[in-house]
């Protein structure tokens, strides 16, 4: 048989006999690679290692060290978990089992109520299946055969999926378990090394409350036990940092069922931090050439019809209310209001750009199953701004916004991010020329700042391309916060215009921009990033004043008053409790500085302070302490 040329990622080229499998190619490269291999890539297509090659191609052998290989590894792990559940319990119907960040899940319909007590048995059964080193076997069958196969086995969810697919259906068999799946998969079950079930929850079939409630098993798998153990430790640390628990313990916020799910009650300490964030936000916006605006919480239904929200966003909007025989909606977005401000007078090309920002509270209907503390809510305040500019100003405006984003994120302690450029989706508005101009401006701005970014094809919004920035917290988790979106839709729908240098009317470009995302979500991220131990400049209480005994309460009150007058966030704890108890309480409340005032401090009219988590004490004058606090505030520490 004739030879074919295989080009490897490092540029090396080797010849193989036509019809060679990717497994054989991996073995030819070396025994270590062959042992670790889980799948392969031919040009840009990820395939099973059993795939044969009959032409010249670029080939990559994937291991769990590669992101694509790890996804294959975890997808195969999900099939094994489903197999184990079906082996252990009766009357089990399987639904879907996709890979998610750091793991996977599988949805089941079964009369047996799955609980964490079942996890050891399921893991043990998975271990048994792995020890048997069962092959994953791919088969392509006609749709009719697949329908008959899953119907005979009572797999109603699989049958429903097949009904919506093309005529040729791909399935994978491992042992006695056959699943509907495009693949690829690892060659055999023995490739799976380290895994752990992590949780169970309810989930509606296809995400609709009108459908049956299924049981969702969450799990994770890793190439080695060491990596699994490290991940499980990160999960435990994440639990310790859970913003819902810390929010309750530190009295930052609460959610009341009487008020309604997804609606936040800000307690004094949480509101204090929120105000610090917002005050800094306002100050920085004025400094960066923005004007602040404000808008109502409701508007006529007609406004949302003109903007296109009722057509593109209706499922996330609340039902209309009727006032004076006119329908109104609470706002899910701020943008149409800013558009209205632009349209109040004739604008000149000399006036542009306009940069208008607002901390605007919006309301969106989120399904109860996805609500999650501060991270997913129904009422929230957007860190929002809209820029109206000429086409020739777009690239510079984008570059300036990105620099503002990075500066703001660094201020709050986030130094690492992932950046994605999302391009035109299948359904879009505007001309191709507009899209090319906008996408080019976004890309040029990113390249001009020399930042790394990935292109996310087809993931732009219907009205324009966008840049999304995901911050990484102290646990390495990614959070979507900042976004920059170009919009052709609103200027067109609202017939916005400006008078150009030629005296003619021209259409401005609108840029939607958020630095922090929503205040609620960003605050939740901050709580978990710092574990509730905010840096002194952000802490709701910067100093707690502790008299050693009641004899020194008068001096403590005097110190507390002077701190308040110096604009230091001070608390006086003069409860009739032992000093050690009050110090421990201050540590639990994560107060940055605690002042301990006794006879020596009263006589010298100074203070002794201890810093959070350090235990060591230092004595200084009150003015020097105030200076220390102010310096740390200036340095955002």
Buried (B, 14 or more C-beta within 10 A) or exposed (E): EEEBEBBBEEEEEBEBEEEBBBBBBBBEBEEEBBEBBBBBBBEEEBBBBBBEBEEBBBBBBBBBEBEBBBBBBBBBBBBBBBBBBBBBBEEBBBBBBEBEEBBBBBBBBBEBEBEEEBBEBBBEBBEEBBEEEBBBBBEEBEBEEBBBBBEEEEBBBBBBBBEEBEEEBBBBBBBEBBBBBEBBBBBBBBBBBBBBBBBBEEBBBBEEEEEEEBBBBBBBBBBEEEBBEEBBEBBEEEEEBBBBBBBBEBEBBBBEEEEEEBBBEBBEBBBBBBEBBBEBBBEBBEEBEBEBBEBEEBBBBEBBBBBBBBEBBEEBBEEBEEEEEEBBBBBBBBBBBBBEBBBEEEBEBEEBBBBBBBBBBBBBBBBEBEBBBBBBBBBBBBBBBBBBBBBEBBBBBBBBBBEBBBEBBEBBBBEEBBBBBBBBEEEBBBEEEBBEBBBEBBBBBBEEBEEEBEEBEEBBBBBBBBBBBBBBBBEEBEBEBBBBBBBBBBBBBBEBBBBBEEEEEBBBBBBBBBBBBBBBBBBBBBBBBBBBBBBBBBBBBBBBBBBBEEEBBEBBBBBBEBBBEBEBBBBBBBEEEEBEEBBEBBBEBBBBBBBBBBEEBBEEEBBBBBBBEEEEEEBBEBEEBBEBBBEBBEEBE
